[in-house]
Amino acid sequence: MIKKADILFIAVVAALLVPFFISDSVYEAYKTTNAAHPYVMAFIKFMILSSVGEMVGLRIKQGIYYYKGYGILPRAIVWGIFGVLIAFAMNIFKNGTPVLLQSLGIEDACAAMQGSFTWKKLVGACCISTAMNTFFAPVFMTVHKITDTHILACNGSLKSLVTPIPFGNILSSLNWKVQWDFVFKKTIPLFWIPAHTITFMLPGEFQVLFAASLSIVLGLLLSMAAVMSRQS
């Protein structure tokens, strides 16, 4: 059932996004700033869009967008930091994987990734996505779960950002059955690899933005994982 909070939430999100679609000057400013400061923009994009994902996930899971102690601000800052790390990883894998493909005998793999759509570019994008989601994503997802748990343990306070994280204690308390059976084994091959294949097919200036937008979906997936963890 739609509530007033849902209408307000949708209105705020629309107010943030619509100007980029209806104003050429806003769009051009975005492209210019993104080209000049890609990692600052990665921080901002993930901080905003991933926080939206967190709130949507909470709405689905508990029927509300926020509660005292949830820690939306420290979560947003952590997401911004993650955004920079994800942008680093995307650059590493999208530049390194085509070189690897060429060393394996796939000619012009690097050139194909810079051109228009071809089947070779599609295969290259899929290989980049597979490599990133195999080597980077499981570590990222686990660290993200740890930071979320830590923020909740600190009652959502900004002090959580400077309080040492008890990695050992949190790691030992994680529901690894859900983490493996659902988060790793299902979401990575069935969603993240196909989704990031699309990401790496896009022009460079839109790749991090699209990846950040996928964080909204991540919020939904993590909510499902949390429900499954409680049920098990």
N, CA and C of each residue as an Amber inpcrd file, in Angstrom:
protein
   696
   0.8460000  -1.1950000   0.0000000   0.0000000   0.0000000   0.0000000
   0.8840000   1.2490000   0.0000000   0.5840000   2.1890000  -0.8870000
   1.3840000   3.4130000  -0.9870000   1.0460000   4.3550000   0.1670000
   2.0740000   4.8660000   0.8020000   1.9100000   5.7970000   1.9050000
   2.4030000   7.1840000   1.4960000   2.1270000   8.1870000   2.3420000
   2.6080000   9.5450000   2.0700000   4.1250000   9.5710000   1.9890000
   4.7690000   8.7450000   2.8080000   6.2330000   8.6910000   2.7970000
   6.7490000   8.2120000   1.4460000   6.0110000   7.2940000   0.8000000
   6.4110000   6.7950000  -0.5120000   6.3450000   7.9090000  -1.5520000
   5.2700000   8.6870000  -1.5150000   5.1080000   9.7940000  -2.4660000
   6.2100000  10.8260000  -2.2690000   6.5080000  11.1410000  -1.0060000
   7.5670000  12.1080000  -0.7120000   8.9200000  11.5850000  -1.1690000
   9.1690000  10.3100000  -0.9270000  10.4380000   9.6970000  -1.3180000
  10.6060000   9.7370000  -2.8280000   9.5680000   9.3520000  -3.5620000
   9.6270000   9.3620000  -5.0240000   9.8280000  10.7830000  -5.5410000
   9.1650000  11.7540000  -4.9220000   9.2970000  13.1490000  -5.3480000
  10.7250000  13.6640000  -5.1650000  11.3480000  13.3060000  -4.0470000
  12.7200000  13.7460000  -3.7840000  13.6900000  13.1140000  -4.7810000
  13.5350000  11.8040000  -5.0240000  14.4000000  11.1160000  -5.9850000
  14.2230000  11.6960000  -7.3810000  12.9760000  11.9690000  -7.7690000
  12.7070000  12.5580000  -9.0790000  13.3380000  13.9400000  -9.1970000
  13.2590000  14.7200000  -8.1230000  13.8400000  16.0660000  -8.1400000
  15.3580000  16.0160000  -8.3310000  15.9800000  14.9610000  -7.8400000
  17.4270000  14.8000000  -7.9970000  17.8150000  14.3650000  -9.4060000
  16.9810000  13.5250000 -10.0270000  17.3580000  12.8890000 -11.2870000
  16.8280000  13.5890000 -12.5310000  15.6120000  14.1210000 -12.4480000
  14.9740000  14.6820000 -13.6470000  15.7860000  15.7930000 -14.3090000
  16.4080000  16.7200000 -13.5510000  17.1710000  17.7900000 -14.2220000
  18.2200000  17.2840000 -15.2070000  18.7850000  16.1070000 -14.9610000
  19.8030000  15.5740000 -15.8610000  19.2110000  15.1540000 -17.2080000
  17.8950000  14.9260000 -17.2420000  17.2440000  14.4770000 -18.4650000
  16.5890000  15.6170000 -19.2330000  16.2710000  16.7170000 -18.5510000
  15.5380000  17.7950000 -19.2210000  16.3850000  19.0380000 -19.4580000
  17.5560000  19.1060000 -18.8530000  18.3980000  20.2960000 -18.9960000
  19.7380000  19.9260000 -19.6280000  20.0020000  20.4870000 -20.8010000
  21.2790000  20.2320000 -21.4680000  22.4510000  20.7910000 -20.6800000
  22.2530000  21.9450000 -20.0250000  23.3440000  22.5700000 -19.2670000
  23.7210000  21.7240000 -18.0530000  22.7140000  21.1550000 -17.3840000
  22.9900000  20.2840000 -16.2340000  23.7200000  19.0300000 -16.6950000
  23.2730000  18.4760000 -17.8080000  23.8890000  17.2670000 -18.3490000
  25.3380000  17.5230000 -18.7610000  25.5770000  18.6450000 -19.4330000
  26.9370000  18.9830000 -19.8530000  27.8360000  19.2550000 -18.6510000
  27.2780000  19.8980000 -17.6300000  28.0580000  20.1470000 -16.4090000
  28.4460000  18.8350000 -15.7490000  27.5110000  17.8850000 -15.7820000
  27.8070000  16.5620000 -15.2310000  28.9580000  15.9110000 -15.9850000
  28.9000000  15.9130000 -17.3090000  29.9370000  15.2720000 -18.1050000
  31.2980000  15.9330000 -17.8930000  31.2970000  17.2600000 -17.8200000
  32.5560000  17.9810000 -17.6250000  33.1700000  17.6710000 -16.2680000
  32.3390000  17.7240000 -15.2330000  32.8300000  17.4510000 -13.8780000
  33.2620000  16.0010000 -13.7450000  32.5100000  15.1040000 -14.3550000
  32.8280000  13.6830000 -14.2810000  34.1750000  13.3850000 -14.9360000
  34.4530000  14.0600000 -16.0490000  35.7240000  13.8570000 -16.7480000
  36.8930000  14.4340000 -15.9520000  36.6580000  15.5680000 -15.2790000
  37.7350000  16.2290000 -14.5460000  37.9880000  15.6010000 -13.1810000
  36.9470000  15.1150000 -12.5420000  37.0770000  14.5730000 -11.1760000
  36.3050000  13.2550000 -11.0660000  36.7530000  12.2080000 -11.7540000
  35.9750000  10.9580000 -11.8030000  35.7750000  10.2910000 -10.4540000
  36.7860000  10.3650000  -9.5770000  36.6640000   9.6500000  -8.3070000
  35.8650000  10.4450000  -7.2790000  35.9340000  11.7610000  -7.3540000
  35.0510000  12.5740000  -6.5120000  33.6020000  12.3250000  -6.9080000
  33.3590000  12.2720000  -8.2160000  32.0010000  12.0130000  -8.6980000
  31.5530000  10.5970000  -8.3420000  32.4830000   9.6450000  -8.3640000
  32.1370000   8.2750000  -7.9610000  31.6760000   8.2710000  -6.5030000
  32.3810000   9.0240000  -5.6530000  31.9910000   9.1300000  -4.2380000
  30.5740000   9.6640000  -4.1290000  30.2910000  10.7570000  -4.8400000
  28.9800000  11.4070000  -4.7390000  27.8810000  10.5100000  -5.2860000
  28.1300000   9.8920000  -6.4500000  27.1010000   9.0630000  -7.0820000
  26.7390000   7.8720000  -6.2140000  27.7440000   7.1980000  -5.6800000
  27.4480000   6.0470000  -4.8320000  26.8600000   6.4740000  -3.4980000
  27.3200000   7.5840000  -2.9610000  26.7850000   8.0610000  -1.6900000
  25.2870000   8.3140000  -1.8030000  24.8660000   8.9300000  -2.9100000
  23.4490000   9.2720000  -3.0810000  22.6280000   8.0660000  -3.5270000
  23.0220000   7.4570000  -4.6420000  22.2000000   6.3940000  -5.2210000
  22.1730000   5.1380000  -4.3570000  23.2980000   4.8060000  -3.7570000
  23.3180000   3.6170000  -2.9130000  22.5320000   3.8330000  -1.6280000
  22.5250000   5.0660000  -1.1320000  21.7000000   5.3720000   0.0390000
  20.2270000   5.2270000  -0.2990000  19.8690000   5.6420000  -1.5160000
  18.4880000   5.4310000  -1.9760000  18.1740000   3.9350000  -1.9770000
  19.1240000   3.1420000  -2.4590000  18.9360000   1.6940000  -2.4650000
  18.7570000   1.1280000  -1.0690000  19.5520000   1.6190000  -0.1270000
  19.4310000   1.1720000   1.2620000  18.0280000   1.4650000   1.7970000
  17.5330000   2.6710000   1.5040000  16.2350000   3.0830000   2.0240000
  15.0940000   2.3010000   1.3620000  15.2290000   2.0340000   0.0680000
  14.2170000   1.2270000  -0.6230000  14.2010000  -0.1920000  -0.0400000
  15.3980000  -0.7430000   0.1920000  15.4810000  -2.0720000   0.7870000
  14.8420000  -2.1200000   2.1590000  15.0690000  -1.0780000   2.9610000
  14.4760000  -1.0280000   4.3000000  12.9540000  -0.9020000   4.2100000
  12.4980000  -0.1460000   3.2100000  11.0400000   0.0130000   3.0180000
  10.3940000  -1.3420000   2.7080000  11.0550000  -2.1260000   1.8750000
  10.5220000  -3.4400000   1.5220000  10.5880000  -4.3930000   2.7110000
  11.6760000  -4.3090000   3.4510000  11.9090000  -5.2480000   4.5480000
  11.0580000  -4.9400000   5.7770000  10.9500000  -3.6350000   6.1120000
  10.2780000  -3.2760000   7.3690000   9.1230000  -2.2970000   7.1950000
   8.8950000  -1.8310000   5.9660000   7.7690000  -0.9300000   5.7300000
   8.0580000   0.5230000   6.0160000   9.3260000   0.8520000   6.3200000
   9.7200000   2.2320000   6.5970000  11.0320000   2.5340000   5.8750000
  11.3090000   3.8340000   5.7020000  12.5280000   4.2310000   5.0060000
  13.6910000   4.5010000   5.9570000  13.3700000   4.6890000   7.2190000
  14.4130000   5.0520000   8.1800000  13.9010000   4.8000000   9.5890000
  14.8170000   4.4430000  10.4690000  14.4820000   4.3900000  11.8870000
  15.7210000   4.8150000  12.6820000  15.4880000   5.2710000  13.8950000
  16.5850000   5.7330000  14.7360000  17.5520000   4.5800000  14.9990000
  18.8260000   4.8300000  14.7360000  19.8300000   3.7990000  14.9230000
  20.2150000   3.0850000  13.6420000  19.4850000   3.3710000  12.5410000
  19.8030000   2.7260000  11.2660000  21.1110000   3.2700000  10.6880000
  21.3570000   4.5730000  10.9010000  22.6340000   5.1440000  10.4950000
  22.7530000   5.4550000   9.0170000  21.7590000   6.1460000   8.4740000
  21.7810000   6.4260000   7.0410000  22.9700000   7.3070000   6.6590000
  23.3690000   8.2450000   7.5290000  24.4910000   9.1290000   7.1970000
  25.8270000   8.3850000   7.1740000  26.1740000   7.6230000   8.2300000
  27.4230000   6.8570000   8.1320000  27.3910000   5.8230000   7.0090000
  26.2300000   5.2460000   6.7320000  26.1210000   4.3180000   5.6150000
  26.4080000   5.0280000   4.2940000  25.8890000   6.2540000   4.1600000
  26.1020000   7.0190000   2.9290000  27.5810000   7.3330000   2.7370000
  28.2690000   7.6960000   3.8260000  29.7000000   8.0080000   3.7350000
  30.4930000   6.7570000   3.3660000  30.1440000   5.6400000   3.9880000
  30.8090000   4.3770000   3.6540000  30.5620000   4.0170000   2.1940000
  29.3280000   4.2300000   1.7210000  29.0220000   3.9500000   0.3230000
  29.8570000   4.8330000  -0.6100000  30.0650000   6.0780000  -0.2080000
  30.9100000   6.9510000  -1.0190000  32.3260000   6.4110000  -1.1440000
  32.8560000   5.9350000  -0.0290000  34.1980000   5.3320000  -0.0400000
  34.2080000   4.0770000  -0.9080000  33.1810000   3.2550000  -0.7430000
  33.0610000   2.0650000  -1.5960000  32.9880000   2.4560000  -3.0700000
  32.2860000   3.5640000  -3.3500000  32.1520000   4.0200000  -4.7250000
  33.4930000   4.3010000  -5.3740000  34.3900000   4.9220000  -4.6130000
  35.7390000   5.1920000  -5.1340000  36.4730000   3.8770000  -5.3940000
  36.3570000   2.9340000  -4.4570000  37.0180000   1.6380000  -4.6280000
  36.4390000   0.8670000  -5.8130000  35.1240000   0.9650000  -6.0020000
  34.4920000   0.3040000  -7.1420000  34.9640000   0.9380000  -8.4460000
  35.0840000   2.2630000  -8.4620000  35.5900000   2.9400000  -9.6580000
  37.0230000   2.4950000  -9.9570000  37.8450000   2.3410000  -8.9100000
  39.2030000   1.8020000  -9.0940000  39.1330000   0.4200000  -9.7350000
  38.2860000  -0.4430000  -9.1600000  38.1820000  -1.8270000  -9.6500000
  37.7020000  -1.8600000 -11.0930000  36.7310000  -1.0170000 -11.4230000
  36.2230000  -0.9920000 -12.7910000  37.3190000  -0.6060000 -13.7790000
  38.1330000   0.3620000 -13.3930000  39.2310000   0.7700000 -14.2770000
  40.2550000  -0.3470000 -14.4340000  40.5610000  -1.0060000 -13.3350000
  41.5440000  -2.0980000 -13.3860000  41.0620000  -3.2180000 -14.2970000
  39.8160000  -3.6530000 -14.0990000  39.3240000  -4.8060000 -14.8550000
  38.9770000  -4.4710000 -16.2990000  38.4610000  -3.2640000 -16.5540000
  38.0850000  -2.9570000 -17.9380000  39.3060000  -2.6730000 -18.8030000
  40.4240000  -2.3240000 -18.1810000  41.6550000  -2.1310000 -18.9420000
  42.5150000  -3.3920000 -18.9750000  42.4960000  -4.1430000 -17.8740000
  43.3450000  -5.3340000 -17.8060000  42.7840000  -6.5570000 -18.4900000
  41.4710000  -6.7490000 -18.4120000  40.8760000  -7.9570000 -18.9920000
  41.0410000  -8.0370000 -20.5110000  40.8220000  -6.9400000 -21.2800000
  41.0550000  -7.0320000 -22.7340000  42.5010000  -7.3790000 -23.0830000
  43.4440000  -6.8920000 -22.2820000  44.8570000  -7.2420000 -22.5230000
  45.0440000  -8.7400000 -22.3090000  44.4250000  -9.2810000 -21.2560000
  44.4910000 -10.7180000 -21.0080000  43.8710000 -11.4950000 -22.1680000
  42.7330000 -11.0150000 -22.6670000  42.0710000 -11.6900000 -23.7860000
  42.9640000 -11.7160000 -25.0260000  43.6490000 -10.6110000 -25.2610000
  44.5610000 -10.5740000 -26.4040000  45.7100000 -11.5500000 -26.2310000
  46.1850000 -11.6980000 -24.9840000  47.2760000 -12.6360000 -24.7340000
  46.8170000 -14.0770000 -24.9210000  45.4930000 -14.2910000 -24.8590000
  44.9320000 -15.6310000 -25.0520000  44.5530000 -15.8830000 -26.5140000
  44.8310000 -14.8930000 -27.3580000  44.6190000 -15.0930000 -28.7850000
  43.4030000 -14.4060000 -29.3760000  42.6530000 -13.6370000 -28.5650000
  41.5020000 -12.9030000 -29.1010000  42.0010000 -11.5640000 -29.6290000
  42.1900000 -11.4830000 -30.9030000  42.7930000 -10.3020000 -31.5140000
  41.8750000  -9.0840000 -31.4110000  42.4910000  -7.9280000 -31.2540000
  41.7930000  -6.6390000 -31.2280000  40.7740000  -6.5230000 -30.0930000
  40.9720000  -7.2670000 -29.0090000  40.0250000  -7.1890000 -27.8850000
  40.0030000  -5.7850000 -27.2880000  41.1690000  -5.1610000 -27.1880000
  41.2380000  -3.8010000 -26.6260000  40.5340000  -2.8040000 -27.5360000
  40.7770000  -2.9220000 -28.8380000  40.1480000  -2.0100000 -29.7950000
  38.6390000  -2.2030000 -29.8230000  38.1900000  -3.4390000 -29.6890000
  36.7510000  -3.7170000 -29.7270000  36.0150000  -3.0280000 -28.5880000
  36.6550000  -2.9370000 -27.4250000  36.0100000  -2.3200000 -26.2690000
  35.8950000  -0.8100000 -26.4140000  36.6440000  -0.2300000 -27.3320000
  36.5940000   1.2110000 -27.5480000  35.6400000   1.5950000 -28.6780000
  35.1810000   0.6250000 -29.4360000  34.3470000   0.9110000 -30.5940000
  32.8640000   0.7540000 -30.3240000  32.0880000   0.7600000 -31.4160000
  30.6470000   0.5820000 -31.3160000  30.3320000  -0.8880000 -31.0620000
  29.0390000  -1.1890000 -30.9460000  28.6500000  -2.5440000 -30.5850000
  29.0780000  -3.5640000 -31.6390000  29.7320000  -4.6050000 -31.1680000
  30.0240000  -5.7850000 -31.9710000  29.8940000  -6.9900000 -31.0450000
  29.8350000  -8.1790000 -31.6130000  29.7920000  -9.3740000 -30.7810000
  31.0750000  -9.5230000 -29.9730000  32.1820000  -9.0740000 -30.5560000
  33.4470000  -9.1520000 -29.8330000  33.4270000  -8.2190000 -28.6120000
  32.7950000  -7.0390000 -28.7620000  32.6770000  -6.1280000 -27.6250000
  31.7730000  -6.7250000 -26.5530000  30.6970000  -7.3830000 -26.9660000
  29.7990000  -8.0290000 -26.0080000  30.5260000  -9.1130000 -25.2300000
  31.3010000  -9.9350000 -25.9360000  32.0780000 -10.9870000 -25.2690000
  33.0980000 -10.3710000 -24.3190000  33.7540000  -9.2920000 -24.7750000
  34.7370000  -8.6150000 -23.9260000  34.1050000  -8.0520000 -22.6710000
  32.9330000  -7.4110000 -22.8140000  32.2410000  -6.8430000 -21.6560000
  31.8340000  -7.9340000 -20.6750000  31.3880000  -9.0720000 -21.2130000
  31.0090000 -10.1920000 -20.3490000  32.2280000 -10.7310000 -19.5990000
  33.3700000 -10.8010000 -20.2780000  34.5960000 -11.2860000 -19.6270000
  35.0610000 -10.3180000 -18.5410000  34.9530000  -9.0070000 -18.8190000
  35.3310000  -8.0020000 -17.8160000  34.4320000  -8.1400000 -16.5920000
  33.1270000  -8.2410000 -16.8390000  32.1710000  -8.3690000 -15.7450000
  32.4110000  -9.6400000 -14.9340000  32.6740000 -10.7370000 -15.6340000
  32.9210000 -12.0060000 -14.9510000  34.1630000 -11.9320000 -14.0830000
  35.2260000 -11.3290000 -14.6150000  36.4700000 -11.1980000 -13.8500000
  36.2580000 -10.3370000 -12.6100000  35.5890000  -9.1830000 -12.7710000
  35.3890000  -8.2820000 -11.6440000  34.4930000  -8.9110000 -10.5790000
  33.4420000  -9.5920000 -11.0260000  32.5060000 -10.1830000 -10.0690000
  33.0110000 -11.4780000  -9.4600000  34.0570000 -12.0370000 -10.0340000
  34.6750000 -13.2290000  -9.4500000  35.7240000 -12.8660000  -8.4120000
  36.5610000 -11.8960000  -8.7480000  37.6930000 -11.5660000  -7.8760000
  37.4110000 -10.4260000  -6.9000000  36.6060000  -9.4640000  -7.3030000
  36.3770000  -8.2790000  -6.4740000  35.0690000  -8.3470000  -5.6930000
  33.9830000  -8.7520000  -6.3570000  32.6550000  -8.6570000  -5.7540000
  32.4950000  -9.4300000  -4.4380000  32.9550000 -10.6850000  -4.3270000
  32.7520000 -11.3940000  -3.0500000  33.4120000 -10.6910000  -1.8660000
  34.6130000 -10.1610000  -2.0910000  35.2980000  -9.4300000  -1.0100000
  34.5220000  -8.1660000  -0.6670000  34.1130000  -7.4290000  -1.7020000
  33.3530000  -6.1970000  -1.4830000  32.0520000  -6.4750000  -0.7290000
  31.3160000  -7.4920000  -1.1690000  30.0390000  -7.8030000  -0.5280000
  30.2150000  -8.1880000   0.9400000  31.2720000  -8.9120000   1.2200000
  31.5300000  -9.3170000   2.6100000  31.9110000  -8.1180000   3.4660000
  32.7750000  -7.2620000   2.9490000  33.1700000  -6.0550000   3.6930000
  31.9600000  -5.1480000   3.9050000  31.1180000  -5.0470000   2.8830000
  29.9120000  -4.2310000   3.0160000  29.0090000  -4.7690000   4.1310000
  28.8570000  -6.0810000   4.2020000  28.0600000  -6.6810000   5.2660000
  28.6710000  -6.3910000   6.6360000  29.9920000  -6.4170000   6.7090000
  30.6840000  -6.1370000   7.9700000  30.4560000  -4.6890000   8.4000000
  30.5940000  -3.7440000   7.4680000  30.4070000  -2.3320000   7.8180000
  28.9590000  -2.0600000   8.2280000  28.0040000  -2.6730000   7.5470000
  26.6000000  -2.5010000   7.9270000  26.3530000  -3.0030000   9.3510000
  26.9020000  -4.1730000   9.6480000  26.7380000  -4.7610000  10.9850000
  27.3750000  -3.8610000  12.0450000  28.5360000  -3.3280000  11.7270000
  29.2520000  -2.4520000  12.6650000  28.4750000  -1.1720000  12.9260000
  27.9160000  -0.5680000  11.8760000  27.1480000   0.6720000  12.0310000
  25.9210000   0.4280000  12.9080000  25.2420000  -0.6840000  12.6890000
  24.0820000  -1.0090000  13.5180000  24.4860000  -1.2410000  14.9690000
  25.6490000  -1.8930000  15.1670000  26.1300000  -2.1460000  16.5260000
  26.4650000  -0.8520000  17.2480000  26.7930000   0.1880000  16.4870000
  27.0970000   1.5100000  17.0650000  25.8750000   2.4100000  17.0720000
  24.6850000   1.8040000  16.9210000  23.4150000   2.5250000  16.9650000
  23.3040000   3.6140000  15.9030000  23.9580000   3.3980000  14.7690000
  23.8430000   4.3320000  13.6630000  24.5740000   5.6380000  13.8650000
  25.4380000   5.6950000  14.8520000  26.1530000   6.9320000  15.1540000
  27.3100000   7.1600000  14.1850000  27.6320000   8.4450000  13.9710000
  28.7990000   8.7800000  13.1530000  30.0840000   8.2860000  13.7920000
  30.0380000   7.9920000  15.0930000  31.2210000   7.4550000  15.7710000
  31.6190000   6.0990000  15.1990000  30.6760000   5.4470000  14.5430000
  30.9810000   4.1510000  13.9380000  32.0780000   4.2680000  12.8840000
  32.2250000   5.4720000  12.3150000  33.2230000   5.6800000  11.2660000
  34.6430000   5.7370000  11.8260000  34.7670000   6.0240000  13.1190000
  36.0970000   6.1270000  13.7210000  36.3050000   5.0640000  14.8060000
  35.2810000   4.2720000  15.0660000  35.3980000   3.1910000  16.0420000
  35.9860000   1.9620000  15.3620000  37.0220000   1.3420000  15.9440000
  37.6130000   0.1420000  15.3190000  36.5640000  -0.9430000  15.0720000
  36.6180000  -1.5470000  13.9020000  35.6650000  -2.5920000  13.5440000
  36.1780000  -3.9450000  14.0440000  35.3960000  -4.6760000  14.8300000
  35.8180000  -6.0020000  15.3040000  35.6090000  -7.0560000  14.2020000
  36.4960000  -7.0470000  13.2140000  36.3250000  -7.8950000  12.0360000
  36.1470000  -9.3680000  12.4030000  36.9770000  -9.8540000  13.3180000
  36.9080000 -11.2720000  13.6750000  35.5630000 -11.6550000  14.2480000
  35.0620000 -10.8430000  15.1700000  33.7810000 -11.1430000  15.8030000
  32.6380000 -11.1110000  14.7900000  32.6520000 -10.0960000  13.9120000
  31.5700000  -9.9740000  12.9290000  31.6490000 -11.1010000  11.9060000
  32.8560000 -11.4030000  11.4450000  33.0210000 -12.4820000  10.4600000
  32.5140000 -13.8170000  11.0100000  32.8110000 -14.0680000  12.2780000
  32.3950000 -15.3470000  12.8700000  30.8920000 -15.4210000  13.0950000
  30.2260000 -14.2530000  13.1270000  28.7840000 -14.2450000  13.3870000
  27.9500000 -14.1690000  12.1060000  28.5930000 -13.9990000  10.9540000
  27.8480000 -13.9000000   9.7040000  27.1690000 -15.2230000   9.3650000
  26.0310000 -15.1230000   8.7190000  25.3280000 -16.3190000   8.2380000
  25.9330000 -16.6830000   6.8850000  26.9490000 -17.5220000   6.9140000
  27.6870000 -17.8430000   5.6880000  26.8780000 -18.7120000   4.7430000
  25.8750000 -19.4030000   5.2530000  25.0210000 -20.1910000   4.3640000
  24.2590000 -19.2690000   3.4110000  23.6690000 -18.1970000   3.9650000
  22.9680000 -17.2200000   3.1300000  23.9530000 -16.4580000   2.2580000
  25.0950000 -16.0850000   2.8510000  26.0960000 -15.3270000   2.0940000
  26.5680000 -16.1220000   0.8760000  26.7790000 -17.4300000   1.0510000
  27.2430000 -18.2570000  -0.0670000  26.0910000 -18.6540000  -0.9890000
  25.0310000 -19.2550000  -0.4030000  23.9670000 -19.8270000  -1.2280000
  23.1620000 -18.7800000  -1.9900000  22.9950000 -17.5910000  -1.3950000
  22.1900000 -16.5670000  -2.0600000  23.0330000 -15.4230000  -2.6240000
  23.7900000 -14.7570000  -1.7530000  24.5110000 -13.5560000  -2.1780000
  25.5710000 -13.8770000  -3.2280000  26.3760000 -14.9070000  -2.9750000
  27.4390000 -15.2600000  -3.9230000  26.9290000 -16.1320000  -5.0670000
  26.3190000 -17.2510000  -4.7160000  26.0260000 -18.2820000  -5.7180000
  24.8790000 -17.9160000  -6.6480000  23.9460000 -17.0690000  -6.1770000
  22.7940000 -16.7260000  -7.0150000  22.8840000 -15.3180000  -7.5930000
  23.1440000 -14.3140000  -6.7390000  23.0970000 -12.9480000  -7.2670000
  24.2580000 -12.6330000  -8.2080000  25.4370000 -13.2060000  -7.9660000
  26.5740000 -12.8810000  -8.8320000  26.3790000 -13.4180000 -10.2530000
  26.1280000 -14.7140000 -10.4460000  25.9800000 -15.1890000 -11.8310000
  24.6620000 -14.8040000 -12.4880000  23.5820000 -14.7050000 -11.7050000
  22.2670000 -14.4730000 -12.2920000  21.9250000 -12.9970000 -12.4620000
  22.5470000 -12.1400000 -11.6600000  22.2470000 -10.7070000 -11.7960000
  23.4760000  -9.8570000 -12.0810000  24.4860000  -9.9410000 -11.2130000
  25.5750000  -8.9760000 -11.3100000  26.4220000  -9.1370000 -12.5710000
  26.7180000 -10.3590000 -12.9770000  27.5120000 -10.5280000 -14.2020000
  26.7540000 -10.0070000 -15.4230000  25.4710000 -10.3710000 -15.6190000
  24.7400000  -9.7720000 -16.7490000  24.5980000  -8.2560000 -16.6430000
  24.3180000  -7.7560000 -15.4300000  24.1190000  -6.3120000 -15.2600000
  25.3970000  -5.5330000 -15.5560000  26.5310000  -6.0380000 -15.0880000
  27.7860000  -5.3300000 -15.3360000  28.3070000  -5.5670000 -16.7580000
  27.8210000  -6.6020000 -17.4200000  28.1140000  -6.7350000 -18.8520000
  27.5200000  -5.5450000 -19.5940000  26.2900000  -5.1800000 -19.2320000
  25.6740000  -3.9750000 -19.8040000  26.4780000  -2.7420000 -19.4200000
  26.9150000  -2.6860000 -18.1700000  27.7030000  -1.5380000 -17.6920000
  28.9090000  -1.2930000 -18.5830000  29.6600000  -2.3370000 -18.8870000
  30.8990000  -2.1740000 -19.6520000  30.6620000  -2.0220000 -21.1500000
  29.4020000  -2.1390000 -21.5860000  29.0570000  -1.8330000 -22.9690000
  28.7790000  -0.3420000 -23.1510000  28.5370000   0.3660000 -22.0520000
  28.1820000   1.7780000 -22.1080000  29.4080000   2.6560000 -22.3210000
  29.2100000   3.9030000 -22.7890000  30.3190000   4.8540000 -22.8440000
  30.9280000   5.0520000 -21.4620000  32.2140000   5.3400000 -21.4060000
  32.9370000   5.4160000 -20.1480000  32.3300000   6.3460000 -19.1240000
  31.7770000   7.5030000 -19.5720000  31.2690000   8.4840000 -18.6140000
  29.9940000   8.0270000 -17.9180000  29.3710000   6.9660000 -18.4390000
  28.1330000   6.4840000 -17.8310000  28.3230000   5.1960000 -17.0390000
  29.4930000   4.6090000 -17.0870000  29.6780000   3.2950000 -16.4750000
  29.5470000   3.3310000 -14.9610000  30.2250000   4.2750000 -14.3170000
  30.1520000   4.3550000 -12.8530000  28.7560000   4.7720000 -12.4180000
  28.1250000   5.6710000 -13.1810000  26.7650000   6.1030000 -12.8560000
  25.8020000   4.9270000 -12.9220000  25.9110000   4.1160000 -13.9650000
  25.0340000   2.9550000 -14.0960000  25.3130000   1.9490000 -12.9820000
  26.5980000   1.7590000 -12.6660000  26.9550000   0.8400000 -11.5790000
  26.3870000   1.3310000 -10.2550000  26.4270000   2.6510000 -10.0350000
  25.8600000   3.2050000  -8.8040000  24.3490000   3.0160000  -8.7770000
  23.7030000   3.1550000  -9.9370000  22.2570000   2.9570000 -10.0110000
  21.8820000   1.5180000  -9.6600000  22.7540000   0.5910000 -10.0090000
  22.4990000  -0.8130000  -9.6790000  22.5040000  -1.0500000  -8.1730000
  23.0730000  -0.0960000  -7.4250000  23.0890000  -0.2320000  -5.9700000
  21.6870000  -0.2070000  -5.3940000  20.7610000   0.4140000  -6.1290000
  19.3710000   0.3800000  -5.6860000  18.8800000  -1.0650000  -5.6870000
  19.2670000  -1.7990000  -6.7310000  18.9190000  -3.2180000  -6.8000000
  19.6370000  -3.9820000  -5.6930000  20.8840000  -3.5890000  -5.4170000
  21.6270000  -4.2380000  -4.3420000  20.8920000  -4.1110000  -3.0240000
  20.2960000  -2.9370000  -2.7800000  19.5210000  -2.7580000  -1.5580000
  18.3920000  -3.7510000  -1.4470000  17.7400000  -4.0140000  -2.5800000
  16.6570000  -4.9940000  -2.5940000  17.1870000  -6.3960000  -2.3180000
  18.3060000  -6.7340000  -2.9560000  18.8870000  -8.0640000  -2.7860000
  19.3580000  -8.2930000  -1.3500000  19.9690000  -7.2720000  -0.7640000
  20.4390000  -7.4080000   0.6100000  19.2760000  -7.5320000   1.5840000
  18.1650000  -6.8740000   1.2700000  16.9710000  -7.0070000   2.1090000
  16.4660000  -8.4410000   2.0640000  16.4460000  -9.0150000   0.8570000
  16.0360000 -10.4050000   0.7220000  16.9780000 -11.3240000   1.4910000
  18.2790000 -11.0380000   1.4270000  19.2520000 -11.8570000   2.1420000
  19.0480000 -11.7610000   3.6420000  18.7310000 -10.5400000   4.1230000
  18.5120000 -10.3510000   5.5630000  17.2910000 -11.1410000   6.0320000
  16.2300000 -11.1180000   5.2330000  15.0300000 -11.8850000   5.5820000
  15.3510000 -13.3840000   5.6030000  16.0880000 -13.8530000   4.5840000
  16.4590000 -15.2650000   4.5280000  17.3360000 -15.6620000   5.7050000
  18.2210000 -14.7290000   6.1110000  19.1230000 -15.0130000   7.2370000
  18.3440000 -15.1760000   8.5260000  17.3180000 -14.3350000   8.7190000
  16.5080000 -14.4490000   9.9270000  15.7000000 -15.7430000   9.9260000
  15.1810000 -16.1070000   8.7560000  14.3630000 -17.3150000   8.6610000
  15.1620000 -18.5900000   8.8970000  16.4680000 -18.5230000   8.5250000
  17.3040000 -19.7140000   8.7050000  17.9440000 -19.7330000  10.0930000
